[in-house]
Amino acid sequence: QAADQEAAFMDRQDIASGRVDWDGPIHEMLGIDREAMNNAAHILGLVHPEDRSALAALLALGGDATHLPGATAFRLQSTASRWMGVRATQPTLISDSGGPLLVGTWIVQRGGIA
């Protein structure tokens, strides 16, 4: 039943620009602006202050794949009074013609947390 309470979204982050693209409407599930979820800096601003450093390390690897964590759990603000529990799985560093990318998966808890 835990799977019924979670939704997974694949993300692809351009390390140089901070642009994040998603395979689904994660912004709709979180109830936030689409553009906020397309920029790593904006995403960090939505993360609970106690959780921000762990996600910042994940998003700012700068191509250094030697220190990737297995998964990072954090709280993300979806509305003014609601936090959503999220797990970002270990990303994979790939290269394409535009430069290095991090590809990973975010698993979002439906309904939020207290």
Contact map, one row per residue, 1 for C-alpha under 8 A:
111110000000000000000000000000000000000000000000000000000000000000000000000000000000000000000000000000000000000000
111111000000000000000000000000000000000000000000000000000000000000000000000000000000000000000000000000000000000000
111111100000000000000000000000000000000000000000000000000000000000000000000000000000000000000000000000000000000000
111111100000000000000000000000000000000000000000000000000000000000000000000000000000000000000000000000000000000000
111111100000000000000000000000000000000000000000000000000000000000000000000000000000000000000000000000000000111000
011111110000000000000000000000000000000000000000000000000000000000000000000000000000000000000000000000000011110000
001111111000000000000000000000000000000000000000000000000000000000000000000000000000000000000000000000000011110000
000001111100000000000000000000000000000000000000000000000000000000000000000000000000000000000000000000001111000000
000000111110000000000111010000000000000000000000000000000000000000000000000000000000000000000000000000001110000000
000000011111000000000111000000000000000000000000000000000000000000000000000000000000000000000000000000111100000000
000000001111100000011110000000000000000000000000000000000000000000000000000000000000000000000000000001111100000000
000000000111110000011100000000000000000000000000000000000000000000000000000000000000000000000000000011110000000000
000000000011111001111000000000000000000100000000000000000000000000000000000000000000000000000000000011100000000000
000000000001111111110000000000000000000000000000000000000000000000000000000000000000000000000000001111000000000000
000000000000111111100000000000000000000000000000000000000011111000000000000000000000000000000000001111000000000000
000000000000011111000000000000000000000000000000000000000000010000000000000000000000000000000000001100000000000000
000000000000011111100000000000000000000000000000000000000000000000000000000000000000000000000000000000000000000000
000000000000111111110000000000000000001110000000000000000000000000000000000000000000000000000000000000000000000000
000000000000111011111000000000000000011100000000000000000000000000000000000000000000000000000000000000000000000000
000000000011110001111100000000000000111100000000000000000000000000000000000000000000000000000000000000000000000000
000000000011100000111110000000000000010000000000000000000000000000000000000000000000000000000000000000000000000000
000000001111000000011111110000000000010000000000000000000000000000000000000000000000000000000000000000000000000000
000000001110000000001111100000000000000000000000000000000000000000000000000000000000000000000000000000000000000000
000000001100000000000111110000000000000000000000000000000000000000000000000000000000000000000000000000000000000000
000000000000000000000111111110000000000000000000000000000000000000000000000000000000000000000000000000000000000000
000000001000000000000101111111000000100000000000000000000000000000000000000000000000000000000000000000000000000000
000000000000000000000000111111111100100000000000000000000000000000000000000000000000000000000000000000000000000000
000000000000000000000000111111111100000000000000000000000000000000000000000000000000000000000000000000000000000000
000000000000000000000000111111100000000000000000000000000000000000000000000000000000000000000000000000000000010000
000000000000000000000000011111110000000000000000000000000000000000000000000001100001000000000000000000000000000000
000000000000000000000000001111111000000000000000000000000000000000000000000001100000000000000000000000000000000000
000000000000000000000000001101111101100000000000000000000000000000000000000001100000000000000000000000000000000000
000000000000000000000000001100111111100000000000000000000000000000000000000000000000000000000000000000000000000000
000000000000000000000000001100011111110000000000000000000000000000000000000000000000000000000000000000000000000000
000000000000000000000000000000001111111000000000000000000000000000000000000000000000000000000000000000000000000000
000000000000000000000000000000011111111001100000000000000000000000000000000000000000000000000000000000000000000000
000000000000000000010000011000011111111101100000000000000000000000000000000000000000000000000000000000000000000000
000000000000000000111100000000000111111101100000000000000000000000000000000000000000000000000000000000000000000000
000000000000000001110000000000000011111111100000000000000000000000000000000000000000000000000000000000000000000000
000000000000100001110000000000000000111111110000000000000010000000000000000000000000000000000000000000000000000000
000000000000000001000000000000000000001111111000000000000000000000000000000000000000000000000000000000000000000000
000000000000000000000000000000000001111111111100000000000000000000000000000000000000000000000000000000000000000000
000000000000000000000000000000000001111111111110000000000000000000000000000000000000000000000000000000000000000000
000000000000000000000000000000000000000111111110000100110000000000000000000000000000000000000000000000000000000000
000000000000000000000000000000000000000011111110000000000000000000000000000000000000000000000000000000000000000000
000000000000000000000000000000000000000001111111000000000000000000000000000111000000000000000000000000000000000000
000000000000000000000000000000000000000000111111101100000000000000000000011110000000000000000000000000000000000000
000000000000000000000000000000000000000000000111111100000000000000000000011110000000000000000000000000000000000000
000000000000000000000000000000000000000000000011111110000000000000000000000000000000000000000000000000000000000000
000000000000000000000000000000000000000000000001111110000000000000000000000000000000000000000000000000000000000000
000000000000000000000000000000000000000000000011111111100000000000000000111000000000000000000000000000000000000000
000000000000000000000000000000000000000000010011111111110000000000000000010000000000000000000000000000000000000000
000000000000000000000000000000000000000000000000111111111000000000000000000000000000000000000000000000000000000000
000000000000000000000000000000000000000000000000001111111100000000000001000000000000000000000000000000000000000000
000000000000000000000000000000000000000000010000001111111110000000000001010000000000000000000000000000000000000000
000000000000000000000000000000000000000000010000000111111111000000000000000000000000000000000000000000000000000000
000000000000000000000000000000000000000000000000000011111111100000000000000000000000000000000000000000000000000000
000000000000000000000000000000000000000000000000000001111111100000011001000000000000000000000000000000000000000000
000000000000001000000000000000000000000100000000000000111111100000000000000000000000000000000000000000000000000000
000000000000001000000000000000000000000000000000000000011111110000000000000000000000000000000000000000000000000000
000000000000001000000000000000000000000000000000000000001111111110010000000000000000000000000000000000000000000000
000000000000001100000000000000000000000000000000000000000001111100000000000000000000000000000000000000000000000000
000000000000001000000000000000000000000000000000000000000000111110000000000000000000000000001000000100000000000000
000000000000000000000000000000000000000000000000000000000000111111100000000000000000000000000000000000000000000000
000000000000000000000000000000000000000000000000000000000000101111110000000000000000000000011000000000000000000000
000000000000000000000000000000000000000000000000000000000000000111110000000000000000000000000000000000000000000000
000000000000000000000000000000000000000000000000000000000000000111111000000000000000000000000000000000000000000000
000000000000000000000000000000000000000000000000000000000100100011111100000000000000000001100000000000000000000000
000000000000000000000000000000000000000000000000000000000100000000111111000000000000000001000000000000000000000000
000000000000000000000000000000000000000000000000000000000000000000011111000000000000000011000000000000000000000000
000000000000000000000000000000000000000000000000000000000000000000001111100000000000001111000000000000000000000000
000000000000000000000000000000000000000000000000000001100100000000001111110000000000001111000000000000000000000000
000000000000000000000000000000000000000000000000001000000000000000000011111000000000111100000000000000000000000000
000000000000000000000000000000000000000000000011001100100000000000000001111100000000111000000000000000000000000000
000000000000000000000000000000000000000000000011001000000000000000000000111110000011110000000000000000000000000000
000000000000000000000000000000000000000000000111000000000000000000000000011111000011110000000000000000000000000000
000000000000000000000000000000000000000000000111000000000000000000000000001111111111000000000000000000000000000000
000000000000000000000000000001110000000000000100000000000000000000000000000111111111000000000000000000000000000000
000000000000000000000000000001110000000000000000000000000000000000000000000011111110000000000000000000000000000000
000000000000000000000000000000000000000000000000000000000000000000000000000011111100000000000000000000000000000000
000000000000000000000000000000000000000000000000000000000000000000000000000011111110000000000000000000000000000000
000000000000000000000000000000000000000000000000000000000000000000000000000011111111000000000000000000000000000111
000000000000000000000000000000000000000000000000000000000000000000000000001111101111100000000000000000000000000111
000000000000000000000000000001000000000000000000000000000000000000000000001111000111110000000000000000000001111110
000000000000000000000000000000000000000000000000000000000000000000000000111100000011111000000000000000000001100110
000000000000000000000000000000000000000000000000000000000000000000000000111100000001111100000000000000000111100000
000000000000000000000000000000000000000000000000000000000000000000000011110000000000111110000000000000000111000000
000000000000000000000000000000000000000000000000000000000000000000000011100000000000011111000000000000011110000000
000000000000000000000000000000000000000000000000000000000000000000000111000000000000001111100000000000011110000000
000000000000000000000000000000000000000000000000000000000000000000011111000000000000000111110000000000011000000000
000000000000000000000000000000000000000000000000000000000000000000010000000000000000000011111000000001111000000000
000000000000000000000000000000000000000000000000000000000000000010000000000000000000000001111100000001110000000000
000000000000000000000000000000000000000000000000000000000000001010000000000000000000000000111110000111100000000000
000000000000000000000000000000000000000000000000000000000000000000000000000000000000000000011111000111100000000000
000000000000000000000000000000000000000000000000000000000000000000000000000000000000000000001111111110000000000000
000000000000000000000000000000000000000000000000000000000000000000000000000000000000000000000111111110000000000000
000000000000000000000000000000000000000000000000000000000000000000000000000000000000000000000011111000000000000000
000000000000000000000000000000000000000000000000000000000000000000000000000000000000000000000011111100000000000000
000000000000011100000000000000000000000000000000000000000000000000000000000000000000000000000011111110000000000000
000000000000011100000000000000000000000000000000000000000000001000000000000000000000000000001111011111000000000000
000000000001111000000000000000000000000000000000000000000000000000000000000000000000000000001111001111100000000000
000000000011111000000000000000000000000000000000000000000000000000000000000000000000000000111100000111110000000000
000000000111100000000000000000000000000000000000000000000000000000000000000000000000000000111100000011111000000000
000000000111000000000000000000000000000000000000000000000000000000000000000000000000000111110000000001111100000000
000000011110000000000000000000000000000000000000000000000000000000000000000000000000000111100000000000111110000000
000000011110000000000000000000000000000000000000000000000000000000000000000000000000011110000000000000011111000000
000001111000000000000000000000000000000000000000000000000000000000000000000000000000011110000000000000001111100000
000001110000000000000000000000000000000000000000000000000000000000000000000000000001111000000000000000000111110000
000011100000000000000000000000000000000000000000000000000000000000000000000000000001110000000000000000000011111100
000011100000000000000000000010000000000000000000000000000000000000000000000000000001000000000000000000000001111100
000010000000000000000000000000000000000000000000000000000000000000000000000000000001000000000000000000000000111110
000000000000000000000000000000000000000000000000000000000000000000000000000000000111100000000000000000000000111111
000000000000000000000000000000000000000000000000000000000000000000000000000000000111100000000000000000000000001111
000000000000000000000000000000000000000000000000000000000000000000000000000000000110000000000000000000000000000111
